[in-house]
Amino acid sequence: MSRFFFNERKHLVDDALEGLVLSAPHANLVRLDIDPAIRIVARSDWDKSRVAIISGGGSGHEPAHAGFVGRGMLTAAVCGDLFASPSVDAVLNAIVAVTGDRGCLLIVKNYTGDRLNFGLAAEKAKRYGLKVEMVIVADDVALPDNKQPRGIAGTALVHKVAGYAAEQGKSLSEVHEIAQQASRGVFSLGLAMETCNLPGGETEDRIRPGQVELGLGIHGEPGASTVSSHNSKQLIGTLVETLKASAGDNRVAVLINNLGGVSELEMALLAKELAHSALREQIAYLIGPATLVSSLDMKGFSLSLIILNQAIEEALLADVETSGWVKAVAFAPLRTLAHAKVHDALEVQPSENPQVHALVAQATQTLLGLESRLNALDAKVGDGDTGSTFALGAQDIATLLKQNVLPLDNPAQLLQLIGERLATVMGGSSGVLMSLFFTAAGQALAQGEPLANALLAGLKQMKFYGGAAPGDRTLIDALQPALEALRDRGLAEAIAAAQQGADSTATMQKAKAGRASYVNSDNLNGVPDPGAVAVAEVFAAFAKA
């Protein structure tokens, strides 16, 4: 089964390039209309007055290569099919289309197909009297003894350096020299916990759960070794150790590259680990975390180091007009700003009341005992954490009870303190809703309302802010009838009403609030709402106190 959005596999690259050109933020791209089999994206503002910079390769590495076309980087990108080098004719047409008297520089990743196709095209272009030079980027250090290291994400750094030199009006020999210098000073290493999947192809499960492949290629080629860990600190440390062996103690900029399938949250974590790694004293700039040279949907990342000198640093910091490049930022320790904590602390006086003590103890122990059952119910209708969430709140109150710090003889303060604690220790919406309930009830009690009326006042506020009502398949279906019965007829009737309300949620075909509102009605049938069950069980426990 395909894991990709596409119409027809054979048109995927063409369709994607059309979308890229249409959405270019600087409206500065065109696709050259030469032949349907030739895919060239070029600058629309190019006038051939400077050295042209051309790169390219197989598609599937977006935003490379077309995403780097624009002022300050590439003049044109030649795009092959997925993971396939563009043809000699495609490269030749790109050279002829954008190269003027100043000549052009080809930047090629060190793969056999790219070297051969770009190289032959360069030789053919020379027959037209064009000046052409080529830089081959071989930045992958996964296999130190490999005579032909692969070109991977560090190629984007060479694009940036060469593009800046060309934009400054330097000669072809000067642009070629600084690009070569950059290429010699770039070192990259990547890893992944899942390889990439080709559109229309079968999903590959080569990498075992809990492991990562170190040094796998950007086309999904098997890695150089396997590491049995997903620990971000350990993995960054492994990459940094190898990269430092190549880059030495030089001052560097680091590209943190997403290979396509890693979440932004994880990429930020990896940046944090890099900032605390053995490389931290050498890092002058960070580029990313961002997706620059991807491998379709590969669940992995790479680090690329480039050794800095004045010229390369100036080039990396220059502005560009492309859709794919991200601005380098100066590396510095975490910036913090001291600020006094705002906390609406409730001042209470601990006091004893045996009857209230028994009620609180019974309620908290009941909720703690229900954790697994409520989680199991919630797994069927929500996200499976109701029991754990209520248990967190119950455990906190139970601990305070054992420490004899609760105002048990002052119900108004007790309810407000419970509300304050639940807002702190319970997660998600449940903690806020229960905090609203107890806080509002405590305030009403402090203003002279009877207990039952005060609890109904808390329910009113919970309903107002939470948006749920009876019949919506939430804990309110048990809580509201129970509190109304408590007010009108006493505890025994309240217990029965709570149980009846909880049971009724099992026959409600549609939830109108909470996580269950996103669940198919077939999954809800016969399953009571876990919050309503918690309410019914707590009311039943009060009879034992």
Secondary structure, DSSP 8 states (H G I E B T S, - for coil): ---S--S-GGGHHHHHHHHHHHT-TTS-EEE--S-TT--EEEETT--SSS-EEEEEEEESSTTTTGGGBSTTSBSEEEEEEET----HHHHHHHHHHH--TT-EEEEEES-HHHHHHHHHHHHHHHHTT--EEEEEE--B-SSTT-SS----TTHHHHHHHHHHHHHTT--HHHHHHHHHHHHHTEEEEEEEEE----TTS-----S-TT-EEES--TT----SEEE----HHHHHHHHHHHHHHHHTT--EEEEEEE-BS--HHHHHHHHHHHHTSTTTTTEEEEEEEE-SS--TTBEEEEEEEEE--HHHHHHHHS----SS----EE--S-----------------B--HHHHHHHHHHHHHHHHTHHHHHHHHHHHSSS-HHHHHHHHHHHHHHHHHTT-SBTT-HHHHHHHHHHHHHHHS-HHHHHHHHHHHHHHHHHHHTT--HHHHHHHHHHHHHHHH---TTSSSTHHHHHHHHHHHHHT-HHHHHHHHHHHHHHHTT-S---SSGGGGS-HHHHTT---HHHHHHHHHHHHHTT-
